[in-house]
């Protein structure tokens, strides 16, 4: 997979997770599962960027969830 293909895949996956947060009646656990799948993708194709994934993408998903679903996200450990 080329770096461009990987970036496109990450963007598409991120958009899908964001769309689920914004437009579906979904539980946080389901979002966590999608985040973990995306994390595995990064781990497989670009493990040196895992910290960037957590700072950028994961933080984005949490902010969106908190903004659209209020304080119903369980505390993550």
N, CA, C and O of each residue as an XYZ file, in Angstrom:
308
protein
N       0.855     -1.171      0.000
C       0.000      0.000      0.000
C       0.904      1.238      0.000
O       1.819      1.354      0.815
N       0.634      2.138     -0.909
C       1.436      3.364     -0.985
C       1.044      4.314      0.145
O      -0.049      4.196      0.698
N       1.907      5.237      0.486
C       1.556      6.225      1.511
C       0.282      7.006      1.156
O      -0.513      7.333      2.037
N       0.094      7.298     -0.115
C      -1.112      8.014     -0.539
C      -2.357      7.153     -0.339
O      -3.386      7.635      0.135
N      -2.253      5.873     -0.705
C      -3.369      4.951     -0.505
C      -3.709      4.821      0.981
O      -4.878      4.798      1.366
N      -2.671      4.739      1.799
C      -2.876      4.617      3.241
C      -3.548      5.871      3.797
O      -4.472      5.773      4.605
N      -3.094      7.034      3.375
C      -3.699      8.294      3.830
C      -5.161      8.374      3.409
O      -6.009      8.821      4.181
N      -5.453      7.945      2.193
C      -6.833      7.937      1.703
C      -7.693      6.980      2.531
O      -8.828      7.303      2.883
N      -7.155      5.815      2.835
C      -7.883      4.842      3.656
C      -8.149      5.389      5.053
O      -9.250      5.227      5.579
N      -7.159      6.032      5.656
C      -7.354      6.629      6.976
C      -8.426      7.712      6.937
O      -9.278      7.773      7.822
N      -8.389      8.552      5.933
C      -9.383      9.626      5.813
C     -10.778      9.046      5.646
O     -11.725      9.511      6.279
N     -10.911      8.042      4.806
C     -12.223      7.415      4.581
C     -12.735      6.743      5.859
O     -13.911      6.867      6.201
N     -11.852      6.035      6.557
C     -12.237      5.368      7.801
C     -12.635      6.387      8.859
O     -13.629      6.203      9.561
N     -11.866      7.455      8.971
C     -12.185      8.520      9.919
C     -13.544      9.149      9.606
O     -14.350      9.378     10.508
N     -13.788      9.419      8.349
C     -15.074      9.998      7.936
C     -16.236      9.077      8.300
O     -17.290      9.545      8.730
N     -16.046      7.782      8.132
C     -17.099      6.823      8.468
C     -17.383      6.825      9.964
O     -18.544      6.798     10.373
N     -16.345      6.856     10.779
C     -16.539      6.884     12.235
C     -17.236      8.184     12.640
O     -18.175      8.168     13.435
N     -16.776      9.302     12.092
C     -17.404     10.591     12.411
C     -18.871     10.592     12.003
O     -19.723     11.085     12.742
N     -19.163     10.050     10.843
C     -20.546      9.991     10.374
C     -21.408      9.151     11.311
O     -22.548      9.512     11.603
N     -20.869      8.044     11.776
C     -21.625      7.205     12.722
C     -21.913      7.965     14.010
O     -23.014      7.883     14.553
N     -20.918      8.708     14.496
C     -21.112      9.492     15.722
C     -22.204     10.538     15.516
O     -23.048     10.740     16.389
N     -22.186     11.197     14.372
C     -23.103     12.304     14.122
C     -24.505     11.868     13.713
O     -25.478     12.560     14.011
N     -24.620     10.733     13.036
C     -25.898     10.411     12.404
C     -26.563      9.122     12.861
O     -27.657      8.800     12.398
N     -25.931      8.380     13.753
C     -26.526      7.123     14.191
C     -26.766      7.140     15.694
O     -26.045      7.781     16.458
N     -27.788      6.425     16.079
C     -28.040      6.198     17.502
C     -27.186      4.993     17.884
O     -27.587      3.845     17.696
N     -26.018      5.273     18.415
C     -25.003      4.246     18.620
C     -24.407      4.394     20.019
O     -24.365      5.493     20.572
N     -23.957      3.301     20.573
C     -23.313      3.327     21.884
C     -21.820      3.594     21.723
O     -21.229      3.281     20.690
N     -21.225      4.172     22.752
C     -19.801      4.482     22.724
C     -18.961      3.231     22.487
O     -17.930      3.299     21.819
N     -19.389      2.092     23.023
C     -18.615      0.859     22.851
C     -18.464      0.512     21.375
O     -17.423      0.003     20.962
N     -19.495      0.783     20.580
C     -19.414      0.518     19.143
C     -18.402      1.438     18.462
O     -17.707      1.030     17.531
N     -18.326      2.664     18.927
C     -17.330      3.599     18.405
C     -15.930      3.151     18.826
O     -14.989      3.222     18.035
N     -15.795      2.697     20.054
C     -14.500      2.198     20.523
C     -14.016      1.031     19.671
O     -12.823      0.927     19.386
N     -14.918      0.164     19.268
C     -14.555     -0.967     18.418
C     -14.027     -0.461     17.076
O     -13.023     -0.965     16.572
N     -14.699      0.529     16.501
C     -14.250      1.100     15.231
C     -12.896      1.795     15.388
O     -12.038      1.694     14.512
N     -12.709      2.496     16.500
C     -11.422      3.149     16.766
C     -10.319      2.103     16.873
O      -9.225      2.300     16.345
N     -10.594      1.008     17.542
C      -9.587     -0.045     17.703
C      -9.235     -0.676     16.360
O      -8.073     -1.004     16.123
N     -10.211     -0.852     15.484
C      -9.935     -1.373     14.139
C      -9.027     -0.408     13.377
O      -8.095     -0.827     12.690
N      -9.310      0.880     13.507
C      -8.492      1.878     12.834
C      -7.088      1.899     13.428
O      -6.107      2.020     12.694
N      -6.985      1.783     14.738
C      -5.675      1.730     15.398
C      -4.880      0.526     14.888
O      -3.681      0.642     14.635
N      -5.532     -0.621     14.735
C      -4.859     -1.811     14.208
C      -4.354     -1.580     12.786
O      -3.276     -2.049     12.419
N      -5.127     -0.865     12.003
C      -4.721     -0.521     10.644
C      -3.438      0.318     10.664
O      -2.509      0.069      9.896
N      -3.404      1.305     11.544
C      -2.200      2.139     11.671
C      -1.035      1.295     12.181
O       0.087      1.412     11.688
N      -1.305      0.456     13.155
C      -0.264     -0.411     13.716
C       0.341     -1.311     12.629
O       1.547     -1.562     12.618
N      -0.504     -1.785     11.729
C      -0.063     -2.691     10.672
C       0.731     -1.961      9.584
O       1.747     -2.475      9.118
N       0.283     -0.782      9.179
C       0.871     -0.111      8.024
C       1.858      1.012      8.369
O       2.716      1.361      7.559
N       1.729      1.566      9.562
C       2.610      2.687      9.911
C       2.746      2.798     11.430
O       2.314      3.791     12.015
N       3.341      1.792     12.073
C       3.405      1.773     13.538
C       4.129      2.972     14.147
O       3.860      3.342     15.289
N       5.033      3.573     13.403
C       5.743      4.745     13.920
C       4.830      5.958     14.065
O       5.211      6.945     14.696
N       3.643      5.898     13.494
C       2.700      7.020     13.575
C       1.533      6.755     14.522
O       0.540      7.482     14.503
N       1.646      5.739     15.331
C       0.576      5.404     16.261
C       0.295      6.546     17.235
O      -0.865      6.807     17.557
N       1.330      7.224     17.704
C       1.123      8.344     18.618
C       0.366      9.484     17.937
O      -0.440     10.162     18.574
N       0.621      9.694     16.651
C      -0.107     10.728     15.898
C      -1.580     10.335     15.785
O      -2.466     11.176     15.938
N      -1.834      9.055     15.518
C      -3.219      8.572     15.452
C      -3.956      8.902     16.744
O      -5.070      9.424     16.711
N      -3.341      8.599     17.870
C      -3.999      8.804     19.155
C      -4.231     10.280     19.447
O      -5.273     10.646     19.990
N      -3.271     11.131     19.092
C      -3.429     12.563     19.352
C      -4.429     13.217     18.410
O      -5.184     14.097     18.822
N      -4.440     12.799     17.163
C      -5.269     13.475     16.173
C      -6.635     12.810     16.032
O      -7.665     13.421     16.316
N      -6.632     11.563     15.595
C      -7.891     10.904     15.276
C      -8.700     10.550     16.519
O      -9.878     10.893     16.620
N      -8.071      9.872     17.451
C      -8.815      9.439     18.633
C      -9.364     10.643     19.401
O     -10.503     10.618     19.868
N      -8.570     11.673     19.527
C      -9.038     12.883     20.212
C     -10.224     13.500     19.467
O     -11.172     13.984     20.086
N     -10.162     13.480     18.149
C     -11.265     14.018     17.339
C     -12.552     13.244     17.590
O     -13.613     13.841     17.773
N     -12.460     11.918     17.600
C     -13.653     11.100     17.829
C     -14.247     11.365     19.208
O     -15.468     11.444     19.348
N     -13.416     11.501     20.210
C     -13.894     11.770     21.570
C     -14.567     13.146     21.660
O     -15.615     13.291     22.289
N     -13.958     14.141     21.030
C     -14.562     15.487     21.037
C     -15.925     15.481     20.361
O     -16.884     16.060     20.871
N     -16.004     14.825     19.211
C     -17.288     14.750     18.513
C     -18.330     14.042     19.364
O     -19.469     14.497     19.468
N     -17.942     12.935     19.968
C     -18.880     12.180     20.804
C     -19.384     13.061     21.952
O     -20.586     13.151     22.198
N     -18.455     13.701     22.640
C     -18.838     14.535     23.775
C     -19.731     15.689     23.335
O     -20.660     16.064     24.051
N     -19.457     16.247     22.174
C     -20.251     17.359     21.669
C     -21.661     16.930     21.271
O     -22.622     17.650     21.543
N     -21.796     15.780     20.638
C     -23.086     15.360     20.101
C     -23.873     14.450     21.031
O     -25.094     14.352     20.909
N     -23.202     13.791     21.949
C     -23.893     12.833     22.810
C     -23.841     13.224     24.278
O     -24.373     12.509     25.127
N     -23.219     14.329     24.583
C     -23.151     14.774     25.963
C     -22.246     13.898     26.787
O     -21.311     13.287     26.269
N     -22.519     13.840     28.045
C     -21.665     13.135     28.990
C     -22.161     11.712     29.203
O     -22.421     11.310     30.337
N     -22.297     10.944     28.118
C     -22.755      9.570     28.253
C     -21.682      8.560     27.867
O     -21.948      7.362     27.777
N     -20.466      9.056     27.639
C     -19.352      8.165     27.319
C     -18.759      7.658     28.614
O     -18.363      8.448     29.470
N     -18.692      6.324     28.768
C     -18.067      5.808     29.986
C     -16.596      6.216     30.043
O     -15.976      6.491     29.016
N     -16.062      6.250     31.227
C     -14.651      6.579     31.406
C     -13.823      5.459     30.796
O     -14.026      4.282     31.093
N     -12.892      5.845     29.944
C     -12.026      4.845     29.292
C     -10.782      4.628     30.139
O     -10.244      5.550     30.752
N     -10.360      3.409     30.149
C      -9.146      3.071     30.894
C      -8.146      2.467     29.955
O      -7.046      2.107     30.373
